[in-house]
Amino acid sequence: MWRKVLLWGGMMVLLALLLAGVWLRAWPDVEMGRRLAENNCAICHDLSETRKHKKGPYLWGVVDRAAGSVDFAYSAAFLGVVQERPFVWDESHLQRFITDPALFVPMTRMAQRDSAHPLAFEGIESADNRRDLIAYLRRLK
Ligand code: HEC
């Protein structure tokens, strides 16, 4: 009898833990997003309020900012896309760009290597990582 109670109790606890895990994962992890941004973006983008340009434009306030709107020497490829069909960096545009920048903006400098900047950014595959990253970008204001 007690064995059964223990067994069922144990199973209920496991189920509760599992559900809590699923529930937690449904929310973006901003701290994980910060680490992803430091590791994947900060080499080319200033993430601070200082707003300095690096290889790319500063990202302070980027969420809901009009694309191509800060005083930065964007590539002709980037300006071509942005001027033809202006948009703001909302969740869905950021998702598309960060998944595969060159697919969204062919020939964007973000995905190009050159002699001054041998690094190129090819995108973040994991949907969870992109969501965490964008949640962190939202805090940059
Ligand atoms: C290898 C350098 C490099 C890396 C790494 C990089 N970027 Fe960029 N990014 C650029 C460059 C260069 C541009 C300007 C694009 C152009 O002119 O073609 C840019 C442009 C952007 C823009 C457009 C901003 C605007 O003012 O319209 C966003 C948004 C962006 N990057 C986000 C990110 C995020 C988020 C990451 C990290 C996941 C990242 N980038 C990683 C170089 C990089």
Backbone and ligand atoms as CSV (ligand in chain L), in Angstrom:
chain,resi,resn,atom,element,x,y,z
A,1,MET,N,N,0.830,-1.210,0.000
A,1,MET,CA,C,0.000,0.000,0.000
A,1,MET,C,C,0.866,1.262,0.000
A,2,TRP,N,N,1.815,1.359,0.971
A,2,TRP,CA,C,2.668,2.559,1.044
A,2,TRP,C,C,3.552,2.702,-0.175
A,3,ARG,N,N,3.931,1.527,-0.695
A,3,ARG,CA,C,4.764,1.552,-1.892
A,3,ARG,C,C,4.041,2.249,-3.030
A,4,LYS,N,N,2.745,1.901,-3.152
A,4,LYS,CA,C,1.944,2.491,-4.234
A,4,LYS,C,C,1.825,4.003,-4.056
A,5,VAL,N,N,1.565,4.390,-2.789
A,5,VAL,CA,C,1.431,5.829,-2.519
A,5,VAL,C,C,2.724,6.554,-2.891
A,6,LEU,N,N,3.855,5.956,-2.482
A,6,LEU,CA,C,5.149,6.578,-2.784
A,6,LEU,C,C,5.385,6.665,-4.285
A,7,LEU,N,N,5.045,5.574,-4.966
A,7,LEU,CA,C,5.250,5.534,-6.400
A,7,LEU,C,C,4.436,6.631,-7.090
A,8,TRP,N,N,3.156,6.706,-6.721
A,8,TRP,CA,C,2.295,7.716,-7.336
A,8,TRP,C,C,2.756,9.122,-6.971
A,9,GLY,N,N,3.117,9.297,-5.701
A,9,GLY,CA,C,3.606,10.611,-5.247
A,9,GLY,C,C,4.824,11.016,-6.054
A,10,GLY,N,N,5.738,10.062,-6.195
A,10,GLY,CA,C,6.957,10.341,-6.959
A,10,GLY,C,C,6.636,10.732,-8.384
A,11,MET,N,N,5.690,10.019,-8.968
A,11,MET,CA,C,5.339,10.318,-10.356
A,11,MET,C,C,4.706,11.701,-10.484
A,12,MET,N,N,3.884,12.063,-9.488
A,12,MET,CA,C,3.260,13.392,-9.538
A,12,MET,C,C,4.322,14.490,-9.440
A,13,VAL,N,N,5.314,14.257,-8.554
A,13,VAL,CA,C,6.383,15.254,-8.408
A,13,VAL,C,C,7.150,15.400,-9.721
A,14,LEU,N,N,7.456,14.280,-10.345
A,14,LEU,CA,C,8.189,14.326,-11.621
A,14,LEU,C,C,7.395,15.083,-12.680
A,15,LEU,N,N,6.087,14.801,-12.723
A,15,LEU,CA,C,5.226,15.453,-13.709
A,15,LEU,C,C,5.197,16.962,-13.467
A,16,ALA,N,N,5.094,17.338,-12.182
A,16,ALA,CA,C,5.058,18.760,-11.853
A,16,ALA,C,C,6.362,19.436,-12.291
A,17,LEU,N,N,7.493,18.763,-12.039
A,17,LEU,CA,C,8.785,19.339,-12.437
A,17,LEU,C,C,8.866,19.507,-13.958
A,18,LEU,N,N,8.370,18.481,-14.646
A,18,LEU,CA,C,8.398,18.515,-16.105
A,18,LEU,C,C,7.568,19.690,-16.628
A,19,LEU,N,N,6.361,19.844,-16.076
A,19,LEU,CA,C,5.481,20.927,-16.512
A,19,LEU,C,C,6.103,22.286,-16.198
A,20,ALA,N,N,6.745,22.385,-15.012
A,20,ALA,CA,C,7.387,23.646,-14.639
A,20,ALA,C,C,8.489,23.967,-15.647
A,21,GLY,N,N,9.226,22.944,-16.076
A,21,GLY,CA,C,10.300,23.144,-17.049
A,21,GLY,C,C,9.750,23.643,-18.372
A,22,VAL,N,N,8.679,23.032,-18.842
A,22,VAL,CA,C,8.067,23.439,-20.109
A,22,VAL,C,C,7.556,24.868,-19.992
A,23,TRP,N,N,6.942,25.168,-18.851
A,23,TRP,CA,C,6.375,26.499,-18.636
A,23,TRP,C,C,7.486,27.549,-18.638
A,24,LEU,N,N,8.570,27.258,-17.930
A,24,LEU,CA,C,9.684,28.211,-17.869
A,24,LEU,C,C,10.279,28.446,-19.253
A,25,ARG,N,N,10.396,27.383,-20.035
A,25,ARG,CA,C,11.008,27.493,-21.364
A,25,ARG,C,C,10.129,28.312,-22.304
A,26,ALA,N,N,8.841,28.479,-21.950
A,26,ALA,CA,C,7.952,29.269,-22.791
A,26,ALA,C,C,8.282,30.752,-22.682
A,27,TRP,N,N,9.035,31.146,-21.646
A,27,TRP,CA,C,9.424,32.550,-21.483
A,27,TRP,C,C,10.843,32.755,-21.966
A,28,PRO,N,N,11.112,33.895,-22.623
A,28,PRO,CA,C,12.483,34.128,-23.055
A,28,PRO,C,C,13.434,34.290,-21.873
A,29,ASP,N,N,14.664,33.863,-22.059
A,29,ASP,CA,C,15.685,33.947,-21.031
A,29,ASP,C,C,16.611,35.117,-21.405
A,30,VAL,N,N,16.373,36.267,-20.762
A,30,VAL,CA,C,17.090,37.493,-21.134
A,30,VAL,C,C,18.586,37.375,-20.846
A,31,GLU,N,N,18.929,36.689,-19.739
A,31,GLU,CA,C,20.349,36.532,-19.400
A,31,GLU,C,C,21.059,35.689,-20.477
A,32,MET,N,N,20.379,34.651,-20.942
A,32,MET,CA,C,20.932,33.854,-22.044
A,32,MET,C,C,21.063,34.729,-23.292
A,33,GLY,N,N,20.062,35.582,-23.521
A,33,GLY,CA,C,20.101,36.502,-24.666
A,33,GLY,C,C,21.293,37.443,-24.591
A,34,ARG,N,N,21.607,37.912,-23.375
A,34,ARG,CA,C,22.756,38.813,-23.205
A,34,ARG,C,C,24.051,38.090,-23.582
A,35,ARG,N,N,24.158,36.847,-23.122
A,35,ARG,CA,C,25.375,36.090,-23.435
A,35,ARG,C,C,25.488,35.826,-24.935
A,36,LEU,N,N,24.351,35.516,-25.553
A,36,LEU,CA,C,24.357,35.271,-27.004
A,36,LEU,C,C,24.775,36.533,-27.753
A,37,ALA,N,N,24.276,37.682,-27.291
A,37,ALA,CA,C,24.622,38.947,-27.956
A,37,ALA,C,C,26.101,39.262,-27.763
A,38,GLU,N,N,26.614,39.046,-26.538
A,38,GLU,CA,C,28.040,39.302,-26.294
A,38,GLU,C,C,28.896,38.420,-27.204
A,39,ASN,N,N,28.484,37.167,-27.375
A,39,ASN,CA,C,29.298,36.228,-28.145
A,39,ASN,C,C,29.120,36.347,-29.653
A,40,ASN,N,N,27.935,36.766,-30.101
A,40,ASN,CA,C,27.664,36.736,-31.537
A,40,ASN,C,C,27.607,38.098,-32.200
A,41,CYS,N,N,27.311,39.135,-31.451
A,41,CYS,CA,C,27.068,40.443,-32.075
A,41,CYS,C,C,28.088,41.488,-31.659
A,42,ALA,N,N,28.581,41.423,-30.402
A,42,ALA,CA,C,29.371,42.532,-29.847
A,42,ALA,C,C,30.683,42.750,-30.599
A,43,ILE,N,N,31.178,41.735,-31.282
A,43,ILE,CA,C,32.413,41.906,-32.053
A,43,ILE,C,C,32.214,42.979,-33.139
A,44,CYS,N,N,31.003,43.124,-33.647
A,44,CYS,CA,C,30.732,44.095,-34.717
A,44,CYS,C,C,29.766,45.202,-34.300
A,45,HIS,N,N,29.072,45.036,-33.187
A,45,HIS,CA,C,28.057,46.020,-32.793
A,45,HIS,C,C,28.273,46.471,-31.356
A,46,ASP,N,N,28.253,47.779,-31.131
A,46,ASP,CA,C,28.242,48.323,-29.776
A,46,ASP,C,C,26.835,48.109,-29.212
A,47,LEU,N,N,26.775,47.447,-28.039
A,47,LEU,CA,C,25.474,47.163,-27.430
A,47,LEU,C,C,25.168,48.161,-26.316
A,48,SER,N,N,26.075,49.098,-26.071
A,48,SER,CA,C,25.929,49.989,-24.923
A,48,SER,C,C,25.305,51.317,-25.329
A,49,GLU,N,N,25.022,52.101,-24.300
A,49,GLU,CA,C,24.418,53.407,-24.533
A,49,GLU,C,C,25.402,54.369,-25.194
A,50,THR,N,N,26.667,53.999,-25.237
A,50,THR,CA,C,27.694,54.851,-25.855
A,50,THR,C,C,27.404,55.107,-27.335
A,51,ARG,N,N,26.749,54.156,-27.983
A,51,ARG,CA,C,26.343,54.296,-29.390
A,51,ARG,C,C,27.498,54.604,-30.319
A,52,LYS,N,N,28.507,53.754,-30.269
A,52,LYS,CA,C,29.627,53.900,-31.217
A,52,LYS,C,C,29.394,52.924,-32.343
A,53,HIS,N,N,29.803,53.295,-33.541
A,53,HIS,CA,C,29.728,52.330,-34.634
A,53,HIS,C,C,30.971,51.458,-34.618
A,54,LYS,N,N,30.802,50.193,-34.940
A,54,LYS,CA,C,31.949,49.305,-35.130
A,54,LYS,C,C,31.883,48.868,-36.586
A,55,LYS,N,N,32.089,47.574,-36.861
A,55,LYS,CA,C,31.884,47.166,-38.258
A,55,LYS,C,C,30.415,47.419,-38.638
A,56,GLY,N,N,29.523,47.272,-37.677
A,56,GLY,CA,C,28.100,47.519,-37.908
A,56,GLY,C,C,27.622,48.688,-37.054
A,57,PRO,N,N,26.393,49.152,-37.288
A,57,PRO,CA,C,25.841,50.269,-36.513
A,57,PRO,C,C,25.556,49.869,-35.064
A,58,TYR,N,N,25.537,50.849,-34.157
A,58,TYR,CA,C,25.229,50.524,-32.758
A,58,TYR,C,C,23.818,49.947,-32.648
A,59,LEU,N,N,23.614,49.069,-31.667
A,59,LEU,CA,C,22.303,48.415,-31.536
A,59,LEU,C,C,21.474,48.955,-30.370
A,60,TRP,N,N,21.978,49.998,-29.690
A,60,TRP,CA,C,21.181,50.590,-28.603
A,60,TRP,C,C,19.856,51.070,-29.191
A,61,GLY,N,N,18.740,50.630,-28.631
A,61,GLY,CA,C,17.421,51.069,-29.109
A,61,GLY,C,C,17.010,50.474,-30.445
A,62,VAL,N,N,17.646,49.360,-30.848
A,62,VAL,CA,C,17.376,48.845,-32.198
A,62,VAL,C,C,15.948,48.313,-32.364
A,63,VAL,N,N,15.359,47.766,-31.291
A,63,VAL,CA,C,14.008,47.213,-31.444
A,63,VAL,C,C,13.013,48.359,-31.663
A,64,ASP,N,N,12.268,48.240,-32.744
A,64,ASP,CA,C,11.297,49.249,-33.198
A,64,ASP,C,C,11.952,50.490,-33.799
A,65,ARG,N,N,13.257,50.401,-34.085
A,65,ARG,CA,C,13.943,51.495,-34.780
A,65,ARG,C,C,13.762,51.277,-36.288
A,66,ALA,N,N,13.625,52.369,-37.042
A,66,ALA,CA,C,13.505,52.215,-38.497
A,66,ALA,C,C,14.820,51.644,-39.039
A,67,ALA,N,N,14.726,50.676,-39.940
A,67,ALA,CA,C,15.930,50.042,-40.497
A,67,ALA,C,C,16.735,51.064,-41.288
A,68,GLY,N,N,18.044,51.040,-41.098
A,68,GLY,CA,C,18.938,51.927,-41.845
A,68,GLY,C,C,18.811,53.387,-41.449
A,69,SER,N,N,18.395,53.649,-40.210
A,69,SER,CA,C,18.061,55.038,-39.872
A,69,SER,C,C,19.108,55.748,-39.025
A,70,VAL,N,N,20.183,55.061,-38.577
A,70,VAL,CA,C,21.172,55.805,-37.801
A,70,VAL,C,C,22.303,56.251,-38.728
A,71,ASP,N,N,23.096,57.197,-38.234
A,71,ASP,CA,C,24.146,57.794,-39.035
A,71,ASP,C,C,25.313,56.808,-39.177
A,72,PHE,N,N,25.148,55.842,-40.058
A,72,PHE,CA,C,26.159,54.803,-40.262
A,72,PHE,C,C,26.309,54.594,-41.767
A,73,ALA,N,N,27.506,54.250,-42.214
A,73,ALA,CA,C,27.735,54.049,-43.653
A,73,ALA,C,C,27.259,52.651,-44.057
A,74,TYR,N,N,25.951,52.497,-44.221
A,74,TYR,CA,C,25.391,51.206,-44.623
A,74,TYR,C,C,25.868,50.849,-46.027
A,75,SER,N,N,25.851,49.571,-46.345
A,75,SER,CA,C,26.220,49.138,-47.697
A,75,SER,C,C,25.101,49.503,-48.674
A,76,ALA,N,N,25.475,49.603,-49.948
A,76,ALA,CA,C,24.482,49.905,-50.983
A,76,ALA,C,C,23.428,48.799,-51.007
A,77,ALA,N,N,23.862,47.557,-50.793
A,77,ALA,CA,C,22.925,46.421,-50.816
A,77,ALA,C,C,21.850,46.601,-49.743
A,78,PHE,N,N,22.297,46.983,-48.547
A,78,PHE,CA,C,21.376,47.153,-47.416
A,78,PHE,C,C,20.418,48.322,-47.680
A,79,LEU,N,N,21.000,49.465,-48.117
A,79,LEU,CA,C,20.162,50.640,-48.358
A,79,LEU,C,C,19.149,50.376,-49.467
A,80,GLY,N,N,19.569,49.591,-50.470
A,80,GLY,CA,C,18.662,49.262,-51.562
A,80,GLY,C,C,17.394,48.597,-51.040
A,81,VAL,N,N,17.565,47.597,-50.185
A,81,VAL,CA,C,16.417,46.857,-49.649
A,81,VAL,C,C,15.567,47.758,-48.751
A,82,VAL,N,N,16.231,48.525,-47.894
A,82,VAL,CA,C,15.521,49.333,-46.904
A,82,VAL,C,C,14.765,50.504,-47.548
A,83,GLN,N,N,15.377,51.084,-48.583
A,83,GLN,CA,C,14.712,52.237,-49.200
A,83,GLN,C,C,13.567,51.813,-50.110
A,84,GLU,N,N,13.698,50.634,-50.682
A,84,GLU,CA,C,12.631,50.170,-51.567
A,84,GLU,C,C,11.352,49.875,-50.771
A,85,ARG,N,N,11.565,49.309,-49.562
A,85,ARG,CA,C,10.408,48.911,-48.756
A,85,ARG,C,C,10.748,49.168,-47.281
A,86,PRO,N,N,10.601,50.441,-46.854
A,86,PRO,CA,C,11.029,50.781,-45.475
A,86,PRO,C,C,10.281,49.955,-44.416
A,87,PHE,N,N,10.975,49.624,-43.342
A,87,PHE,CA,C,10.345,48.857,-42.255
A,87,PHE,C,C,11.057,49.180,-40.953
A,88,VAL,N,N,10.462,48.771,-39.830
A,88,VAL,CA,C,11.140,48.927,-38.538
A,88,VAL,C,C,11.582,47.551,-38.050
A,89,TRP,N,N,12.586,47.561,-37.182
A,89,TRP,CA,C,13.102,46.295,-36.653
A,89,TRP,C,C,12.181,45.772,-35.552
A,90,ASP,N,N,11.057,45.222,-35.952
A,90,ASP,CA,C,10.162,44.576,-34.980
A,90,ASP,C,C,10.568,43.101,-34.880
A,91,GLU,N,N,9.843,42.376,-34.060
A,91,GLU,CA,C,10.170,40.965,-33.806
A,91,GLU,C,C,10.349,40.168,-35.108
A,92,SER,N,N,9.404,40.310,-36.041
A,92,SER,CA,C,9.449,39.426,-37.198
A,92,SER,C,C,10.600,39.795,-38.138
A,93,HIS,N,N,10.892,41.092,-38.298
A,93,HIS,CA,C,12.023,41.463,-39.157
A,93,HIS,C,C,13.355,41.044,-38.522
A,94,LEU,N,N,13.459,41.232,-37.207
A,94,LEU,CA,C,14.693,40.810,-36.537
A,94,LEU,C,C,14.872,39.302,-36.676
A,95,GLN,N,N,13.781,38.569,-36.486
A,95,GLN,CA,C,13.834,37.109,-36.637
A,95,GLN,C,C,14.407,36.731,-38.004
A,96,ARG,N,N,13.855,37.347,-39.046
A,96,ARG,CA,C,14.292,36.996,-40.397
A,96,ARG,C,C,15.758,37.341,-40.616
A,97,PHE,N,N,16.165,38.539,-40.162
A,97,PHE,CA,C,17.537,38.995,-40.400
A,97,PHE,C,C,18.536,38.143,-39.631
A,98,ILE,N,N,18.204,37.832,-38.376
A,98,ILE,CA,C,19.160,37.105,-37.537
A,98,ILE,C,C,19.217,35.621,-37.924
A,99,THR,N,N,18.133,35.111,-38.482
A,99,THR,CA,C,18.157,33.712,-38.929
A,99,THR,C,C,19.167,33.548,-40.070
A,100,ASP,N,N,19.112,34.458,-41.040
A,100,ASP,CA,C,20.018,34.371,-42.188
A,100,ASP,C,C,20.078,35.739,-42.859
A,101,PRO,N,N,21.035,36.600,-42.418
A,101,PRO,CA,C,21.063,37.977,-42.926
A,101,PRO,C,C,21.151,38.048,-44.446
A,102,ALA,N,N,21.936,37.167,-45.057
A,102,ALA,CA,C,22.139,37.270,-46.503
A,102,ALA,C,C,20.904,36.833,-47.296
A,103,LEU,N,N,20.031,36.056,-46.641
A,103,LEU,CA,C,18.801,35.653,-47.314
A,103,LEU,C,C,17.823,36.833,-47.328
A,104,PHE,N,N,17.818,37.590,-46.243
A,104,PHE,CA,C,16.914,38.737,-46.113
A,104,PHE,C,C,17.450,39.923,-46.914
A,105,VAL,N,N,18.749,40.201,-46.789
A,105,VAL,CA,C,19.377,41.321,-47.507
A,105,VAL,C,C,20.592,40.762,-48.267
A,106,PRO,N,N,20.376,40.326,-49.512
A,106,PRO,CA,C,21.484,39.728,-50.258
A,106,PRO,C,C,22.676,40.683,-50.302
A,107,MET,N,N,23.859,40.160,-50.057
A,107,MET,CA,C,25.104,40.930,-50.085
A,107,MET,C,C,25.251,41.922,-48.928
A,108,THR,N,N,24.455,41.800,-47.886
A,108,THR,CA,C,24.661,42.701,-46.752
A,108,THR,C,C,26.075,42.537,-46.191
A,109,ARG,N,N,26.657,43.650,-45.766
A,109,ARG,CA,C,28.025,43.589,-45.248
A,109,ARG,C,C,28.107,42.763,-43.963
A,110,MET,N,N,26.980,42.633,-43.272
A,110,MET,CA,C,26.967,41.840,-42.033
A,110,MET,C,C,27.429,40.399,-42.305
A,111,ALA,N,N,27.125,39.898,-43.486
A,111,ALA,CA,C,27.468,38.503,-43.804
A,111,ALA,C,C,28.678,38.407,-44.737
A,112,GLN,N,N,29.427,39.511,-44.875
A,112,GLN,CA,C,30.595,39.516,-45.771
A,112,GLN,C,C,31.897,39.566,-44.995
A,113,ARG,N,N,32.876,38.821,-45.456
A,113,ARG,CA,C,34.236,38.970,-44.934
A,113,ARG,C,C,34.940,40.014,-45.774
A,114,ASP,N,N,35.799,40.819,-45.172
A,114,ASP,CA,C,36.685,41.659,-45.978
A,114,ASP,C,C,38.002,41.811,-45.234
A,115,SER,N,N,38.965,42.484,-45.849
A,115,SER,CA,C,40.301,42.488,-45.257
A,115,SER,C,C,40.315,43.173,-43.892
A,116,ALA,N,N,39.523,44.234,-43.727
A,116,ALA,CA,C,39.510,44.935,-42.439
A,116,ALA,C,C,38.773,44.120,-41.371
A,117,HIS,N,N,37.769,43.358,-41.790
A,117,HIS,CA,C,36.952,42.576,-40.852
A,117,HIS,C,C,36.793,41.151,-41.349
A,118,PRO,N,N,37.710,40.284,-40.986
A,118,PRO,CA,C,37.669,38.921,-41.516
A,118,PRO,C,C,36.488,38.087,-41.011
A,119,LEU,N,N,35.708,38.643,-40.061
A,119,LEU,CA,C,34.570,37.878,-39.551
A,119,LEU,C,C,33.298,38.191,-40.321
A,120,ALA,N,N,32.455,37.193,-40.491
A,120,ALA,CA,C,31.142,37.411,-41.093
A,120,ALA,C,C,30.114,36.705,-40.218
A,121,PHE,N,N,28.895,37.181,-40.252
A,121,PHE,CA,C,27.843,36.587,-39.427
A,121,PHE,C,C,26.883,35.825,-40.327
A,122,GLU,N,N,26.710,34.551,-40.049
A,122,GLU,CA,C,25.904,33.741,-40.965
A,122,GLU,C,C,24.537,33.385,-40.431
A,123,GLY,N,N,24.228,33.806,-39.200
A,123,GLY,CA,C,22.888,33.540,-38.697
A,123,GLY,C,C,22.882,32.633,-37.480
A,124,ILE,N,N,21.763,32.654,-36.758
A,124,ILE,CA,C,21.588,31.811,-35.577
A,124,ILE,C,C,20.482,30.819,-35.879
A,125,GLU,N,N,20.819,29.541,-35.825
A,125,GLU,CA,C,19.878,28.505,-36.235
A,125,GLU,C,C,18.767,28.264,-35.224
A,126,SER,N,N,19.125,28.300,-33.938
A,126,SER,CA,C,18.161,27.883,-32.926
A,126,SER,C,C,17.087,28.945,-32.680
A,127,ALA,N,N,15.829,28.549,-32.817
A,127,ALA,CA,C,14.713,29.476,-32.606
A,127,ALA,C,C,14.686,29.961,-31.155
A,128,ASP,N,N,15.004,29.074,-30.208
A,128,ASP,CA,C,15.051,29.467,-28.790
A,128,ASP,C,C,16.110,30.551,-28.589
A,129,ASN,N,N,17.275,30.359,-29.185
A,129,ASN,CA,C,18.346,31.342,-29.030
A,129,ASN,C,C,17.957,32.690,-29.632
A,130,ARG,N,N,17.322,32.663,-30.781
A,130,ARG,CA,C,16.904,33.932,-31.416
A,130,ARG,C,C,15.891,34.649,-30.538
A,131,ARG,N,N,14.976,33.898,-29.970
A,131,ARG,CA,C,13.965,34.517,-29.115
A,131,ARG,C,C,14.621,35.154,-27.882
A,132,ASP,N,N,15.559,34.438,-27.249
A,132,ASP,CA,C,16.247,34.983,-26.073
A,132,ASP,C,C,17.044,36.235,-26.446
A,133,LEU,N,N,17.698,36.164,-27.589
A,133,LEU,CA,C,18.521,37.286,-28.054
A,133,LEU,C,C,17.659,38.539,-28.279
A,134,ILE,N,N,16.523,38.372,-28.931
A,134,ILE,CA,C,15.669,39.534,-29.219
A,134,ILE,C,C,15.077,40.088,-27.920
A,135,ALA,N,N,14.768,39.191,-26.973
A,135,ALA,CA,C,14.277,39.658,-25.666
A,135,ALA,C,C,15.330,40.543,-25.004
A,136,TYR,N,N,16.600,40.184,-25.167
A,136,TYR,CA,C,17.674,41.015,-24.604
A,136,TYR,C,C,17.787,42.334,-25.371
A,137,LEU,N,N,17.710,42.286,-26.706
A,137,LEU,CA,C,17.823,43.525,-27.496
A,137,LEU,C,C,16.750,44.535,-27.076
A,138,ARG,N,N,15.569,44.020,-26.699
A,138,ARG,CA,C,14.494,44.900,-26.231
A,138,ARG,C,C,14.903,45.723,-25.014
A,139,ARG,N,N,15.828,45.181,-24.206
A,139,ARG,CA,C,16.250,45.885,-22.988
A,139,ARG,C,C,17.207,47.033,-23.277
A,140,LEU,N,N,17.728,47.088,-24.500
A,140,LEU,CA,C,18.755,48.098,-24.821
A,140,LEU,C,C,18.106,49.446,-25.109
A,141,LYS,N,N,17.589,50.064,-24.062
A,141,LYS,CA,C,16.982,51.383,-24.250
A,141,LYS,C,C,16.921,52.104,-22.931
L,1,HEC,C1,C,30.744,40.337,-38.745
L,1,HEC,C2,C,30.175,41.545,-38.177
L,1,HEC,C3,C,28.742,41.474,-37.697
L,1,HEC,C4,C,28.221,40.598,-36.784
L,1,HEC,C5,C,28.915,39.452,-36.066
L,1,HEC,C6,C,26.837,41.006,-36.593
L,1,HEC,N1,N,26.545,42.079,-37.393
L,1,HEC,FE1,FE,24.778,43.063,-37.525
L,1,HEC,N2,N,25.519,44.295,-38.948
L,1,HEC,C7,C,26.824,44.272,-39.403
L,1,HEC,C8,C,26.979,45.242,-40.461
L,1,HEC,C9,C,28.263,45.543,-41.238
L,1,HEC,C10,C,25.718,45.848,-40.630
L,1,HEC,C11,C,25.332,46.877,-41.676
L,1,HEC,C12,C,24.724,46.110,-42.843
L,1,HEC,C13,C,25.086,46.661,-44.206
L,1,HEC,O1,O,25.430,47.844,-44.308
L,1,HEC,O2,O,24.988,45.857,-45.185
L,1,HEC,C14,C,24.831,45.229,-39.646
L,1,HEC,C15,C,23.498,45.586,-39.473
L,1,HEC,C16,C,22.679,45.083,-38.485
L,1,HEC,C17,C,21.321,45.519,-38.220
L,1,HEC,C18,C,20.594,46.649,-38.926
L,1,HEC,C19,C,20.655,47.892,-38.021
L,1,HEC,C20,C,20.087,49.157,-38.623
L,1,HEC,O3,O,20.551,50.248,-38.212
L,1,HEC,O4,O,19.186,49.101,-39.468
L,1,HEC,C21,C,20.844,44.765,-37.187
L,1,HEC,C22,C,19.460,44.831,-36.568
L,1,HEC,C23,C,21.902,43.857,-36.818
L,1,HEC,N3,N,23.002,44.080,-37.615
L,1,HEC,C24,C,21.807,42.948,-35.786
L,1,HEC,C25,C,22.810,42.047,-35.431
L,1,HEC,C26,C,22.696,41.097,-34.356
L,1,HEC,C27,C,21.494,40.975,-33.416
L,1,HEC,C28,C,23.849,40.370,-34.351
L,1,HEC,C29,C,24.207,39.197,-33.467
L,1,HEC,C30,C,23.295,38.097,-33.486
L,1,HEC,C31,C,24.689,40.875,-35.419
L,1,HEC,N4,N,24.025,41.891,-36.050
L,1,HEC,C32,C,25.953,40.391,-35.726
L,1,HEC,C33,C,27.847,43.455,-38.953
L,1,HEC,C34,C,27.691,42.401,-38.070
